[in-house]
Amino acid sequence: MRDYGVFLSLTALVSLALWRPWLGVIGLAFVGYLQPQTYAGAFVRDFPVYKTLFAATVLGALFTRDRQLPPRDWRVLALLGFWLGLLVSTYFSAFPFFAWPRLLQVSAVLASAFLILVLINTRQKLFWLLAATAASFGLVALKGGYWAIIHGFSDRVYGPPGSQYYDNNAFAVAAIMTIPLLALWFRQCADRWLRAVLAVAIALSVLAALSSWSRGGLLALGATLLVLLVDSRRKALIAVPIALALVAALAFFPEHWFERMETISTYQTDESAQGRLDVWRKGIAFASGRPLLGAGFGGWIFGARPRDWHSAYIQILAEHGFVTFTLWISLILGTLIGLTRLAWRHPRGAEFGRVADYAKALRASLIGYCVGGAFLGIGYWDLLYQLIAAAILLRDLSSKVGDAPRLDTAATDYPQALPGAGMAGGPG
């Protein structure tokens, strides 16, 4: 029965993508992060859901007038340069049989980011994109947090099967990156019942991340929560669900969990930590030997077994060389700096006050990625490039129209589209 429900939902999403392509972008976020087909069975589980919806969105984008050129932002050129760097390193890869298929996969991720830049051309649509992302990961975290509770926090929590976020360590970072988006929604929400749901989602996201038993996730969680609390104007509202989750962790988590987390401070004697350090040294050494091209996709074969450099930074550097790595890290650091400038430029009480809330939420999410990515090979995550695209759009929209939208505001309450952009109908 679930198969038919998922299939009908996909059919509806494809139809919407052809009719209003920006809804296809929202659907891609929902399908890509929640992975609803993995909870079904039979033919739907193996059906190329994401590829089908992606093709429909691209087809719809070709024939719609409701689109824009990518904003004039240096990060757009940097994204193109990064993409070109991946192509060059793949062409000269020592393992072309592995590199070319992987390039196609990553190209789909980057193409999705450009679809966001072209089709998300109003504040309403940016809201729905962030809301779909928060809701998708929030639902997975709700399930994971519930699973952790009923199993007494003794069983590790994983993400959707077959997704980029299935591994317990990857799921922890994804859940942590979603917490700022949920907190943004919570801060701006006026509905009491929705606020209660979001508070529960935040608390269970914290529990789900902790229940992944990921040490890198714990560090990423600490950094993200600290940034959230420092940035929050009404700290008690955000602190309460987080504090309740942490109290539950201290009270009910098994002793073995604490023993595992304590190895963070004794990494010199931890076999897993030493193995990662060894892989990082090999990656840096290989990049130094091929500074312009790197190893190409699949470079882990040279020593990062099993199939992971255990760091997004080492992954990009070793596989694509220093030039491509510089573009990649510039995208991340430049976005963090740009979001900080947006927050400073539009302080509380100013005309663009809510832009600061959006900027701080995106910044906290990226900081979670930066810390978690230091211990996990997640350099090609679609969530990273979506956040960068959202930051580019936030800067562009804040310079053209008034305040950023409240996440609980009805679509009809929003201002109309940007000057010169056609309306897509519906809530945007």
FIBA-829269 format. One record per residue (C-alpha): x, y, z; residue in three letters; residue number from 0. Coordinates in steps of 0.1 Angstrom, whole numbers, plus 2048, in hexadecimal, padded with zeros to 3 digits. Example, Ala and Ser with C-alpha at 12.3 -4.5 7.8 and 13.67 -1.06 7.14 Angstrom:
<<87B; 7D3; 84E>; "ALA"; 0>
<<889; 7F5; 847>; "SER"; 1>
***
This chain:
<<800; 800; 800>; "MET"; 0>
<<81D; 817; 808>; "ARG"; 1>
<<82B; 811; 7E5>; "ASP"; 2>
<<80C; 81F; 7D5>; "TYR"; 3>
<<80C; 83D; 7EC>; "GLY"; 4>
<<830; 845; 7E4>; "VAL"; 5>
<<82B; 840; 7BF>; "PHE"; 6>
<<80C; 857; 7BF>; "LEU"; 7>
<<820; 871; 7D2>; "SER"; 8>
<<83C; 86F; 7B9>; "LEU"; 9>
<<823; 872; 79C>; "THR"; 10>
<<814; 891; 7AD>; "ALA"; 11>
<<837; 8A0; 7B2>; "LEU"; 12>
<<841; 89A; 78E>; "VAL"; 13>
<<821; 8AA; 782>; "SER"; 14>
<<827; 8C9; 798>; "LEU"; 15>
<<84B; 8CB; 78C>; "ALA"; 16>
<<840; 8CC; 768>; "LEU"; 17>
<<825; 8E6; 770>; "TRP"; 18>
<<838; 8FB; 789>; "ARG"; 19>
<<85D; 8F2; 788>; "PRO"; 20>
<<866; 903; 7A8>; "TRP"; 21>
<<84F; 8EA; 7BA>; "LEU"; 22>
<<865; 8D0; 7AA>; "GLY"; 23>
<<883; 8DF; 7BD>; "VAL"; 24>
<<86F; 8DD; 7DD>; "ILE"; 25>
<<866; 8B9; 7D5>; "GLY"; 26>
<<88B; 8B1; 7CE>; "LEU"; 27>
<<894; 8BC; 7F1>; "ALA"; 28>
<<878; 8A7; 800>; "PHE"; 29>
<<880; 888; 7EC>; "VAL"; 30>
<<8A5; 88C; 7EF>; "GLY"; 31>
<<8A6; 890; 815>; "TYR"; 32>
<<888; 87C; 821>; "LEU"; 33>
<<88C; 860; 807>; "GLN"; 34>
<<868; 855; 80B>; "PRO"; 35>
<<86D; 838; 7F2>; "GLN"; 36>
<<885; 827; 809>; "THR"; 37>
<<868; 821; 822>; "TYR"; 38>
<<854; 80F; 807>; "ALA"; 39>
<<85A; 7ED; 7F7>; "GLY"; 40>
<<856; 7DB; 7D6>; "ALA"; 41>
<<85C; 7EF; 7B6>; "PHE"; 42>
<<85B; 812; 7C6>; "VAL"; 43>
<<87A; 80C; 7DB>; "ARG"; 44>
<<890; 807; 7BC>; "ASP"; 45>
<<87E; 822; 7A7>; "PHE"; 46>
<<894; 840; 79D>; "PRO"; 47>
<<87E; 858; 7B0>; "VAL"; 48>
<<897; 874; 7B3>; "TYR"; 49>
<<8A4; 872; 78F>; "LYS"; 50>
<<880; 872; 782>; "THR"; 51>
<<876; 891; 796>; "LEU"; 52>
<<897; 8A2; 78C>; "PHE"; 53>
<<891; 89C; 767>; "ALA"; 54>
<<86D; 8A9; 76A>; "ALA"; 55>
<<87A; 8C8; 77C>; "THR"; 56>
<<894; 8CF; 762>; "VAL"; 57>
<<87B; 8CA; 746>; "LEU"; 58>
<<863; 8E1; 757>; "GLY"; 59>
<<87E; 8FB; 75C>; "ALA"; 60>
<<885; 8FC; 737>; "LEU"; 61>
<<862; 906; 72F>; "PHE"; 62>
<<858; 91D; 74B>; "THR"; 63>
<<85B; 943; 74C>; "ARG"; 64>
<<85C; 943; 771>; "ASP"; 65>
<<881; 941; 775>; "ARG"; 66>
<<89F; 958; 778>; "GLN"; 67>
<<8C3; 959; 770>; "LEU"; 68>
<<8D9; 94F; 78D>; "PRO"; 69>
<<8E0; 96D; 7A4>; "PRO"; 70>
<<8FF; 982; 79D>; "ARG"; 71>
<<915; 973; 7B8>; "ASP"; 72>
<<939; 967; 7B8>; "TRP"; 73>
<<92E; 946; 7C7>; "ARG"; 74>
<<91B; 93D; 7A8>; "VAL"; 75>
<<93B; 93F; 794>; "LEU"; 76>
<<94E; 92D; 7AF>; "ALA"; 77>
<<934; 911; 7AD>; "LEU"; 78>
<<939; 90F; 787>; "LEU"; 79>
<<95F; 90F; 78D>; "GLY"; 80>
<<95C; 8F3; 7A6>; "PHE"; 81>
<<947; 8DF; 78E>; "TRP"; 82>
<<961; 8E4; 773>; "LEU"; 83>
<<97C; 8D9; 78B>; "GLY"; 84>
<<969; 8B9; 791>; "LEU"; 85>
<<967; 8B3; 76C>; "LEU"; 86>
<<98C; 8B9; 766>; "VAL"; 87>
<<997; 8A2; 783>; "SER"; 88>
<<97F; 887; 776>; "THR"; 89>
<<98D; 889; 753>; "TYR"; 90>
<<9B0; 883; 760>; "PHE"; 91>
<<9A5; 86B; 77B>; "SER"; 92>
<<9B9; 84B; 781>; "ALA"; 93>
<<998; 838; 785>; "PHE"; 94>
<<981; 844; 769>; "PRO"; 95>
<<96A; 826; 76D>; "PHE"; 96>
<<961; 833; 790>; "PHE"; 97>
<<965; 859; 78A>; "ALA"; 98>
<<94E; 85F; 76D>; "TRP"; 99>
<<92F; 84F; 77D>; "PRO"; 100>
<<936; 862; 79D>; "ARG"; 101>
<<93A; 883; 78A>; "LEU"; 102>
<<917; 87E; 77C>; "LEU"; 103>
<<909; 879; 79F>; "GLN"; 104>
<<91A; 898; 7AD>; "VAL"; 105>
<<911; 8AC; 78E>; "SER"; 106>
<<8EC; 8A5; 796>; "ALA"; 107>
<<8F2; 8B3; 7B8>; "VAL"; 108>
<<901; 8D3; 7AB>; "LEU"; 109>
<<8E7; 8D5; 78F>; "ALA"; 110>
<<8CC; 8D4; 7AB>; "SER"; 111>
<<8DD; 8F2; 7BC>; "ALA"; 112>
<<8DC; 905; 79B>; "PHE"; 113>
<<8B7; 8FC; 797>; "LEU"; 114>
<<8B2; 90D; 7B9>; "ILE"; 115>
<<8C4; 92C; 7AE>; "LEU"; 116>
<<8AF; 92E; 78E>; "VAL"; 117>
<<88C; 923; 79A>; "LEU"; 118>
<<88B; 930; 7BE>; "ILE"; 119>
<<886; 955; 7B6>; "ASN"; 120>
<<86F; 961; 7D2>; "THR"; 121>
<<870; 962; 7F7>; "ARG"; 122>
<<852; 94B; 7F9>; "GLN"; 123>
<<864; 930; 7E5>; "LYS"; 124>
<<883; 933; 7FB>; "LEU"; 125>
<<86D; 92E; 819>; "PHE"; 126>
<<85E; 90E; 80B>; "TRP"; 127>
<<881; 901; 802>; "LEU"; 128>
<<88E; 906; 825>; "LEU"; 129>
<<86E; 8F9; 834>; "ALA"; 130>
<<86E; 8DA; 81E>; "ALA"; 131>
<<892; 8D3; 829>; "THR"; 132>
<<88B; 8D8; 84D>; "ALA"; 133>
<<86B; 8C3; 84C>; "ALA"; 134>
<<87C; 8A6; 839>; "SER"; 135>
<<899; 8A2; 850>; "PHE"; 136>
<<883; 8AB; 86E>; "GLY"; 137>
<<86C; 88E; 866>; "LEU"; 138>
<<88A; 876; 863>; "VAL"; 139>
<<898; 884; 884>; "ALA"; 140>
<<876; 880; 895>; "LEU"; 141>
<<876; 85B; 88A>; "LYS"; 142>
<<89B; 857; 896>; "GLY"; 143>
<<895; 868; 8B7>; "GLY"; 144>
<<876; 853; 8BE>; "TYR"; 145>
<<88A; 834; 8B5>; "TRP"; 146>
<<8A6; 83E; 8CD>; "ALA"; 147>
<<88D; 844; 8E9>; "ILE"; 148>
<<87B; 823; 8E6>; "ILE"; 149>
<<89C; 810; 8E4>; "HIS"; 150>
<<8AA; 821; 902>; "GLY"; 151>
<<8C4; 834; 8EE>; "PHE"; 152>
<<8D8; 814; 8EB>; "SER"; 153>
<<8D3; 80F; 8C5>; "ASP"; 154>
<<8E3; 826; 8AB>; "ARG"; 155>
<<8CD; 83B; 895>; "VAL"; 156>
<<8D1; 83C; 86F>; "TYR"; 157>
<<8C3; 850; 853>; "GLY"; 158>
<<8AD; 846; 835>; "PRO"; 159>
<<8BB; 826; 825>; "PRO"; 160>
<<8CE; 82B; 805>; "GLY"; 161>
<<8D2; 851; 809>; "SER"; 162>
<<8F0; 866; 80F>; "GLN"; 163>
<<8E6; 869; 833>; "TYR"; 164>
<<8E1; 844; 83C>; "TYR"; 165>
<<901; 83F; 84F>; "ASP"; 166>
<<8FE; 847; 874>; "ASN"; 167>
<<919; 861; 872>; "ASN"; 168>
<<90B; 872; 853>; "ALA"; 169>
<<8E8; 872; 862>; "PHE"; 170>
<<8F5; 883; 881>; "ALA"; 171>
<<904; 8A0; 86D>; "VAL"; 172>
<<8E4; 8A3; 857>; "ALA"; 173>
<<8CE; 8A4; 876>; "ALA"; 174>
<<8E4; 8BE; 886>; "ILE"; 175>
<<8E4; 8D4; 867>; "MET"; 176>
<<8BE; 8D3; 867>; "THR"; 177>
<<8BB; 8DF; 88B>; "ILE"; 178>
<<8C2; 904; 882>; "PRO"; 179>
<<8A7; 903; 867>; "LEU"; 180>
<<88E; 8F5; 87F>; "LEU"; 181>
<<898; 90F; 899>; "ALA"; 182>
<<893; 92A; 87E>; "LEU"; 183>
<<870; 91D; 878>; "TRP"; 184>
<<86A; 91B; 89E>; "PHE"; 185>
<<876; 93F; 8A5>; "ARG"; 186>
<<85F; 94E; 88A>; "GLN"; 187>
<<841; 938; 88F>; "CYS"; 188>
<<822; 948; 89F>; "ALA"; 189>
<<80C; 929; 8A1>; "ASP"; 190>
<<80E; 919; 8C3>; "ARG"; 191>
<<809; 8F5; 8B8>; "TRP"; 192>
<<822; 8F7; 89C>; "LEU"; 193>
<<83B; 905; 8B4>; "ARG"; 194>
<<836; 8E7; 8CA>; "ALA"; 195>
<<83B; 8CF; 8AD>; "VAL"; 196>
<<85B; 8E2; 8A3>; "LEU"; 197>
<<868; 8E2; 8C7>; "ALA"; 198>
<<863; 8BC; 8C8>; "VAL"; 199>
<<874; 8B9; 8A6>; "ALA"; 200>
<<892; 8CD; 8B3>; "ILE"; 201>
<<895; 8B8; 8D3>; "ALA"; 202>
<<892; 897; 8C0>; "LEU"; 203>
<<8AB; 8A2; 8A6>; "SER"; 204>
<<8C4; 8A8; 8C2>; "VAL"; 205>
<<8BC; 886; 8D0>; "LEU"; 206>
<<8BE; 875; 8AE>; "ALA"; 207>
<<8E0; 885; 8A8>; "ALA"; 208>
<<8ED; 87A; 8C9>; "LEU"; 209>
<<8DF; 857; 8C4>; "SER"; 210>
<<8F3; 853; 8A4>; "SER"; 211>
<<911; 84D; 8BC>; "TRP"; 212>
<<925; 863; 8A5>; "SER"; 213>
<<942; 875; 8B5>; "ARG"; 214>
<<946; 88D; 899>; "GLY"; 215>
<<921; 893; 89B>; "GLY"; 216>
<<924; 89C; 8C0>; "LEU"; 217>
<<93E; 8B6; 8B7>; "LEU"; 218>
<<929; 8C4; 89B>; "ALA"; 219>
<<90B; 8C5; 8B2>; "LEU"; 220>
<<91D; 8D8; 8CD>; "GLY"; 221>
<<92A; 8F2; 8B4>; "ALA"; 222>
<<907; 8F6; 8A3>; "THR"; 223>
<<8F4; 8F9; 8C4>; "LEU"; 224>
<<90D; 912; 8D1>; "LEU"; 225>
<<90A; 928; 8B2>; "VAL"; 226>
<<8E4; 925; 8B4>; "LEU"; 227>
<<8E3; 930; 8D8>; "LEU"; 228>
<<8FA; 94D; 8D3>; "VAL"; 229>
<<8E7; 95A; 8B5>; "ASP"; 230>
<<8C4; 955; 8C4>; "SER"; 231>
<<8B3; 974; 8D1>; "ARG"; 232>
<<89B; 960; 8E7>; "ARG"; 233>
<<8B3; 946; 8F3>; "LYS"; 234>
<<89B; 935; 90B>; "ALA"; 235>
<<884; 92B; 8EF>; "LEU"; 236>
<<89F; 918; 8DD>; "ILE"; 237>
<<8B2; 90D; 8FC>; "ALA"; 238>
<<894; 8FB; 90C>; "VAL"; 239>
<<88F; 8DF; 8F2>; "PRO"; 240>
<<8B5; 8DB; 8EF>; "ILE"; 241>
<<8BA; 8D9; 914>; "ALA"; 242>
<<89E; 8BF; 918>; "LEU"; 243>
<<8AF; 8AA; 8FE>; "ALA"; 244>
<<8D1; 8AD; 90E>; "LEU"; 245>
<<8C3; 8A5; 930>; "VAL"; 246>
<<8B2; 886; 922>; "ALA"; 247>
<<8D3; 87C; 913>; "ALA"; 248>
<<8E6; 880; 933>; "LEU"; 249>
<<8CB; 86D; 947>; "ALA"; 250>
<<8C4; 84F; 92F>; "PHE"; 251>
<<8E1; 84A; 918>; "PHE"; 252>
<<8F5; 82A; 91F>; "PRO"; 253>
<<917; 82B; 92F>; "GLU"; 254>
<<927; 81E; 90F>; "HIS"; 255>
<<91C; 83D; 8FC>; "TRP"; 256>
<<92E; 853; 914>; "PHE"; 257>
<<94D; 83D; 912>; "GLU"; 258>
<<94D; 840; 8ED>; "ARG"; 259>
<<949; 866; 8EE>; "MET"; 260>
<<966; 869; 907>; "GLU"; 261>
<<97D; 85B; 8EC>; "THR"; 262>
<<97B; 87D; 8DB>; "ILE"; 263>
<<994; 88A; 8F5>; "SER"; 264>
<<9AA; 86B; 8F3>; "THR"; 265>
<<9AC; 868; 8CE>; "TYR"; 266>
<<9D1; 860; 8D0>; "GLN"; 267>
<<9C9; 83D; 8DD>; "THR"; 268>
<<9A9; 837; 8C8>; "ASP"; 269>
<<9AE; 820; 8AB>; "GLU"; 270>
<<992; 830; 896>; "SER"; 271>
<<99F; 853; 89B>; "ALA"; 272>
<<9C2; 849; 892>; "GLN"; 273>
<<9B5; 838; 873>; "GLY"; 274>
<<9A5; 859; 868>; "ARG"; 275>
<<9C4; 86D; 86F>; "LEU"; 276>
<<9D8; 854; 859>; "ASP"; 277>
<<9BF; 857; 83D>; "VAL"; 278>
<<9C1; 87D; 83F>; "TRP"; 279>
<<9E7; 87D; 83D>; "ARG"; 280>
<<9E5; 866; 81E>; "LYS"; 281>
<<9CB; 87E; 80E>; "GLY"; 282>
<<9E1; 89D; 814>; "ILE"; 283>
<<A00; 88A; 807>; "ALA"; 284>
<<9EE; 87F; 7E8>; "PHE"; 285>
<<9E0; 8A2; 7E1>; "ALA"; 286>
<<A03; 8B0; 7E5>; "SER"; 287>
<<A0F; 898; 7CB>; "GLY"; 288>
<<9F4; 8A1; 7B2>; "ARG"; 289>
<<9EB; 8C5; 7BE>; "PRO"; 290>
<<9D8; 8CF; 79E>; "LEU"; 291>
<<9C2; 8B1; 797>; "LEU"; 292>
<<9C2; 89B; 7B6>; "GLY"; 293>
<<9B7; 876; 7B2>; "ALA"; 294>
<<995; 87C; 7A4>; "GLY"; 295>
<<976; 86C; 7B1>; "PHE"; 296>
<<97E; 84A; 7C0>; "GLY"; 297>
<<99F; 857; 7CE>; "GLY"; 298>
<<998; 844; 7EE>; "TRP"; 299>
<<9A6; 826; 7DC>; "ILE"; 300>
<<9C9; 833; 7E3>; "PHE"; 301>
<<9C5; 82F; 808>; "GLY"; 302>
<<9A4; 83B; 816>; "ALA"; 303>
<<994; 81A; 81B>; "ARG"; 304>
<<978; 812; 81E>; "PRO"; 305>
<<96D; 82C; 805>; "ARG"; 306>
<<96E; 84A; 81B>; "ASP"; 307>
<<988; 865; 822>; "TRP"; 308>
<<976; 86C; 843>; "HIS"; 309>
<<977; 891; 83D>; "SER"; 310>
<<966; 8A7; 823>; "ALA"; 311>
<<984; 8BD; 822>; "TYR"; 312>
<<99D; 8A1; 81B>; "ILE"; 313>
<<984; 892; 802>; "GLN"; 314>
<<982; 8B0; 7EC>; "ILE"; 315>
<<9A7; 8B8; 7EF>; "LEU"; 316>
<<9B3; 895; 7E8>; "ALA"; 317>
<<99B; 88D; 7CC>; "GLU"; 318>
<<99C; 8AF; 7B9>; "HIS"; 319>
<<9BB; 8C2; 7C3>; "GLY"; 320>
<<9C2; 8E3; 7D3>; "PHE"; 321>
<<9B2; 8FA; 7B9>; "VAL"; 322>
<<990; 8E8; 7BB>; "THR"; 323>
<<993; 8E6; 7E0>; "PHE"; 324>
<<999; 90B; 7E2>; "THR"; 325>
<<979; 912; 7CF>; "LEU"; 326>
<<966; 8FA; 7E5>; "TRP"; 327>
<<972; 907; 806>; "ILE"; 328>
<<96E; 92B; 7F9>; "SER"; 329>
<<949; 923; 7F3>; "LEU"; 330>
<<944; 918; 816>; "ILE"; 331>
<<959; 933; 828>; "LEU"; 332>
<<94C; 94E; 811>; "GLY"; 333>
<<928; 944; 818>; "THR"; 334>
<<92E; 944; 83E>; "LEU"; 335>
<<93D; 967; 83B>; "ILE"; 336>
<<921; 973; 824>; "GLY"; 337>
<<907; 966; 83C>; "LEU"; 338>
<<918; 977; 859>; "THR"; 339>
<<918; 998; 846>; "ARG"; 340>
<<8F3; 994; 83F>; "LEU"; 341>
<<8EC; 98F; 863>; "ALA"; 342>
<<900; 9AE; 86D>; "TRP"; 343>
<<8F1; 9C3; 851>; "ARG"; 344>
<<8CD; 9BA; 85B>; "HIS"; 345>
<<8CD; 9BA; 882>; "PRO"; 346>
<<8AF; 9B6; 898>; "ARG"; 347>
<<894; 9D0; 894>; "GLY"; 348>
<<8A1; 9DB; 872>; "ALA"; 349>
<<88C; 9D9; 852>; "GLU"; 350>
<<89D; 9B9; 848>; "PHE"; 351>
<<89E; 9AA; 86B>; "GLY"; 352>
<<892; 988; 860>; "ARG"; 353>
<<8AE; 985; 847>; "VAL"; 354>
<<8C5; 984; 865>; "ALA"; 355>
<<8B1; 966; 872>; "ASP"; 356>
<<8B4; 954; 851>; "TYR"; 357>
<<8D9; 95C; 84E>; "ALA"; 358>
<<8E1; 950; 871>; "LYS"; 359>
<<8CE; 92F; 86C>; "ALA"; 360>
<<8E0; 928; 84C>; "LEU"; 361>
<<901; 931; 85C>; "ARG"; 362>
<<8FB; 919; 879>; "ALA"; 363>
<<8F2; 8FD; 862>; "SER"; 364>
<<911; 902; 84D>; "LEU"; 365>
<<926; 903; 86D>; "ILE"; 366>
<<918; 8E1; 876>; "GLY"; 367>
<<923; 8D5; 854>; "TYR"; 368>
<<946; 8E3; 858>; "CYS"; 369>
<<94B; 8D2; 879>; "VAL"; 370>
<<93A; 8B1; 86F>; "GLY"; 371>
<<94B; 8B1; 84D>; "GLY"; 372>
<<96D; 8B1; 85E>; "ALA"; 373>
<<968; 88D; 867>; "PHE"; 374>
<<952; 880; 84B>; "LEU"; 375>
<<956; 87F; 825>; "GLY"; 376>
<<937; 894; 81C>; "ILE"; 377>
<<946; 8AC; 804>; "GLY"; 378>
<<92B; 8A5; 7E9>; "TYR"; 379>
<<90C; 8A8; 7FF>; "TRP"; 380>
<<8EF; 8B8; 7EE>; "ASP"; 381>
<<8E5; 8C8; 80F>; "LEU"; 382>
<<905; 8DC; 80F>; "LEU"; 383>
<<8FF; 8EB; 7EC>; "TYR"; 384>
<<8DB; 8F1; 7F3>; "GLN"; 385>
<<8E4; 907; 811>; "LEU"; 386>
<<8FE; 919; 7FC>; "ILE"; 387>
<<8E4; 920; 7E2>; "ALA"; 388>
<<8CB; 92B; 7FC>; "ALA"; 389>
<<8E5; 943; 80A>; "ALA"; 390>
<<8EB; 952; 7E7>; "ILE"; 391>
<<8C6; 957; 7E3>; "LEU"; 392>
<<8C1; 966; 805>; "LEU"; 393>
<<8DB; 980; 7FD>; "ARG"; 394>
<<8CB; 987; 7DB>; "ASP"; 395>
<<8A8; 989; 7E8>; "LEU"; 396>
<<8B1; 99F; 806>; "SER"; 397>
<<8C0; 9B8; 7EE>; "SER"; 398>
<<8A0; 9B9; 7D8>; "LYS"; 399>
<<882; 9B7; 7F0>; "VAL"; 400>
<<879; 9BE; 814>; "GLY"; 401>
<<87A; 9A7; 831>; "ASP"; 402>
<<87F; 981; 82F>; "ALA"; 403>
<<860; 96C; 834>; "PRO"; 404>
<<853; 95D; 854>; "ARG"; 405>
<<852; 938; 852>; "LEU"; 406>
<<82F; 936; 860>; "ASP"; 407>
<<820; 951; 84A>; "THR"; 408>
<<806; 947; 831>; "ALA"; 409>
<<811; 948; 80D>; "ALA"; 410>
<<7F7; 963; 804>; "THR"; 411>
<<806; 97A; 81E>; "ASP"; 412>
<<828; 97C; 80C>; "TYR"; 413>
<<831; 998; 7F5>; "PRO"; 414>
<<830; 98F; 7D0>; "GLN"; 415>
<<84D; 982; 7BB>; "ALA"; 416>
<<86C; 995; 7B4>; "LEU"; 417>
<<869; 9B1; 79A>; "PRO"; 418>
<<868; 9A3; 778>; "GLY"; 419>
<<863; 97F; 783>; "ALA"; 420>
<<843; 96D; 77A>; "GLY"; 421>
<<82D; 95D; 795>; "MET"; 422>
<<82E; 938; 797>; "ALA"; 423>
<<80C; 935; 7A7>; "GLY"; 424>
<<804; 925; 7C9>; "GLY"; 425>
<<819; 931; 7E6>; "PRO"; 426>
<<834; 942; 7D1>; "GLY"; 427>
***
